[in-house]
Structure formats: structure tokens, C-alpha cells
Amino acid sequence: MLTRRPDARALALARFLRRWAGAFSFSADALDSPDTARAGMTLLDAAQRAERLAADDPVLVVLSEAGHFESVPGGHARFVETVEVRHAVLRLSVGPDFDGGQVLAAIASASGPP
């Protein structure tokens, strides 16, 4: 059975989302805030979904076209965060409930040039 190797951009996006999830987790501990903890868990869900994105997934295509990925040695990639993407992530802590798929869609729709 052939196993598809994860797309380097998908893995970079997942790492980005996990870093944000960690920040929300740390904030939830300090603030004793269930909404902040929920946002962190939603970001972890989005990271799991991101890891499974195919190379031609619309989220990766949009983010790639907007210049949100840099190639790094070893066939890896780095996600380039912008203010618009940061705002899309931060809205999780003050907005309505989101799921991981909606997080990915929000990041893609907020993507502007880095």
C-alpha cells in the first residue's frame, strides 16, 4: 500500500496552528477562561485537519498564491504569518464557536500578501 507523504505546506500550516494553540492554552491557564481554552482546542483540531490537506486543497492553493509559504532546506516549508491571518486566529477568542475547518477557511479568506 502506498502512503501519501504529507505536503510540506500542510505541515507548516499545522505547526503554525499548534504554536497558536499553545499560546491560547497558556493564556487560558493564566486567565482561567473556558472560551480561551476552547479556542486553543479548536486550533488543535485545525492543525490536525491541516496536516491531512492534499497539495491541491483550496486552502493550500490560496495561501500559496498569497505567498504564505517559504521553502526551507530538507523539503520543508515555513508558514509566513501576516496581520490579517493573526486577526483571523485571534477572532477565535472573541467570536462565535468555530470548528477546525472554519479556522482553515478563515485563515485562507484573510490571507493577504505577507
ZAMARGU-4260 file (C-alpha; in steps of 0.2 Angstrom, whole numbers, plus 5000, padded with zeros to 4 digits):
<rodrens>
0) 5000/5000/5000 | 5007/5017/4995 | 5006/5030/5008 | 5005/5048/5003 | 5018/5059/5010
5) 5011/5075/5019 | 5013/5091/5009 | 5027/5102/5017 | 5015/5117/5016 | 5001/5107/5026
10) 5014/5103/5039 | 5020/5121/5040 | 5002/5127/5042 | 4999/5114/5056 | 5015/5119/5065
15) 5009/5137/5064 | 4992/5132/5071 | 4999/5122/5085 | 5010/5137/5091 | 4994/5147/5092
20) 4985/5133/5101 | 5000/5133/5114 | 4998/5152/5116 | 4979/5151/5119 | 4982/5136/5131
25) 4995/5146/5141 | 4983/5161/5142 | 4968/5150/5147 | 4978/5144/5162 | 4983/5162/5167
30) 4965/5169/5164 | 4955/5154/5170 | 4945/5157/5154 | 4935/5142/5146 | 4932/5152/5130
35) 4951/5154/5128 | 4954/5136/5131 | 4940/5132/5118 | 4949/5142/5106 | 4965/5133/5109
40) 4957/5116/5107 | 4949/5122/5090 | 4966/5127/5084 | 4972/5110/5088 | 4958/5102/5078
45) 4963/5114/5064 | 4981/5108/5065 | 4976/5090/5063 | 4965/5094/5048 | 4979/5105/5040
50) 4991/5090/5041 | 4979/5080/5030 | 4977/5093/5017 | 4981/5087/4999 | 4993/5098/4989
55) 4979/5104/4978 | 4967/5108/4993 | 4960/5126/4990 | 4966/5132/5007 | 4984/5127/5002
60) 4982/5134/4985 | 4975/5151/4991 | 4989/5153/5005 | 5002/5148/4992 | 4996/5161/4979
65) 4996/5174/4993 | 5015/5170/4997 | 5012/5162/5014 | 5025/5148/5012 | 5043/5149/5011
70) 5054/5134/5006 | 5067/5129/5019 | 5081/5116/5017 | 5076/5097/5018 | 5060/5099/5008
75) 5051/5108/5022 | 5041/5124/5022 | 5038/5138/5034 | 5021/5147/5036 | 5023/5166/5034
80) 5010/5175/5046 | 5003/5191/5042 | 4992/5204/5052 | 4977/5198/5043 | 4980/5180/5047
85) 4984/5184/5065 | 4967/5193/5067 | 4958/5178/5059 | 4966/5167/5073 | 4963/5180/5087
90) 4944/5181/5082 | 4943/5164/5089 | 4944/5170/5107 | 4930/5183/5105 | 4919/5176/5091
95) 4907/5163/5089 | 4911/5145/5091 | 4922/5138/5076 | 4927/5121/5071 | 4944/5117/5063
100) 4938/5118/5046 | 4931/5135/5048 | 4948/5140/5056 | 4956/5135/5040 | 4944/5144/5029
105) 4945/5160/5039 | 4964/5159/5038 | 4963/5157/5019 | 4950/5171/5017 | 4960/5183/5027
110) 4976/5179/5018 | 4984/5195/5011 | 5001/5197/5004 | 5015/5194/5018
</rodrens>
